[in-house]
Amino acid sequence: MIWFSILGSAPFALLMPYADLTWTGILAFIIGLILASAFSAILVFAQELIPGKVGTVSGLFFGIAFGIAGIGAAVLGRIADLTGIEFVYHLCSYLPLLGVLTAFLPDLGHRSRPAIV
């Protein structure tokens, strides 16, 4: 599901800079829907990395996500000031491809599960 969320949105994101206003709205909706579809799976994966700390992991997950988004918005705004909004629009269309880095996430299939008592 995580791979579908990442790689499924990439083709639509790559098309977006070349779309007109109507298609931009449609593509933005499709991209958001695909990306959001794996959010719960990603959160559960993060919680399995540190068992017993569900609240801590969830809080960190949301905090880091919103923090990075805020920093990213400021950085992209600065880049837009320097180069123009068209460049940033094209740059952002490649961002879903960074999701390929999830190949480096640990494999949890071989971890021993603690016994439930």
VENMOMO-V650566 format. One record per residue. N is the residue number from 0. PHI is phi in degrees with one decimal (999 if undefined). PSI is psi as a letter, one per 40 degrees, with the letter a starting at -180 (NA if undefined). Layout:
N_PHI_PSI / N_PHI_PSI
This chain:
0_999_d / 1_-65.7_d / 2_-63.7_d / 3_-61.6_d / 4_-61.7_d / 5_-78.3_d / 6_-78.4_d / 7_-71.5_d / 8_-85.8_e / 9_-59.6_d / 10_-62.0_d / 11_-69.2_d / 12_-66.7_d / 13_-68.4_d / 14_-78.5_d / 15_-57.5_d / 16_-63.8_e / 17_-102.2_e / 18_-94.0_i / 19_-81.6_a / 20_-61.0_d / 21_-63.0_d / 22_-69.1_d / 23_-62.7_d / 24_-62.6_d / 25_-64.4_d / 26_-65.1_d / 27_-63.0_d / 28_-63.8_d / 29_-63.2_d / 30_-62.3_d / 31_-61.7_d / 32_-63.5_d / 33_-67.3_d / 34_-64.7_d / 35_-73.4_e / 36_-63.9_d / 37_-103.5_e / 38_-58.6_d / 39_-66.2_d / 40_-65.2_d / 41_-67.1_d / 42_-65.7_d / 43_-64.8_d / 44_-59.9_d / 45_-63.5_d / 46_-69.3_d / 47_-73.8_d / 48_-68.2_d / 49_-130.2_g / 50_-63.7_i / 51_86.6_e / 52_-123.9_f / 53_-60.9_d / 54_-65.9_d / 55_-63.1_d / 56_-63.6_d / 57_-63.8_d / 58_-62.6_d / 59_-64.0_d / 60_-59.5_d / 61_-69.1_d / 62_-62.4_d / 63_-66.9_d / 64_-60.7_d / 65_-70.2_d / 66_-64.0_d / 67_-65.2_d / 68_-62.8_d / 69_-65.3_d / 70_-64.5_d / 71_-61.8_d / 72_-63.9_d / 73_-66.5_d / 74_-65.2_d / 75_-65.3_d / 76_-63.6_d / 77_-65.1_d / 78_-62.6_d / 79_-64.1_d / 80_-63.6_d / 81_-82.5_d / 82_-116.4_d / 83_115.4_i / 84_-68.8_d / 85_-63.1_d / 86_-62.4_d / 87_-65.6_d / 88_-62.3_d / 89_-69.6_d / 90_-60.8_d / 91_-66.8_d / 92_-67.8_e / 93_-92.8_e / 94_-59.7_d / 95_-60.6_d / 96_-69.8_e / 97_-64.2_e / 98_-63.7_e / 99_-61.8_d / 100_-64.0_e / 101_-65.0_e / 102_-61.6_d / 103_-90.1_e / 104_-68.6_i / 105_-68.5_i / 106_-88.1_h / 107_-90.4_e / 108_-66.8_d / 109_-99.4_e / 110_-72.6_i / 111_-79.7_h / 112_-86.6_h / 113_-68.4_i / 114_-70.6_h / 115_-88.3_h / 116_-111.8_NA
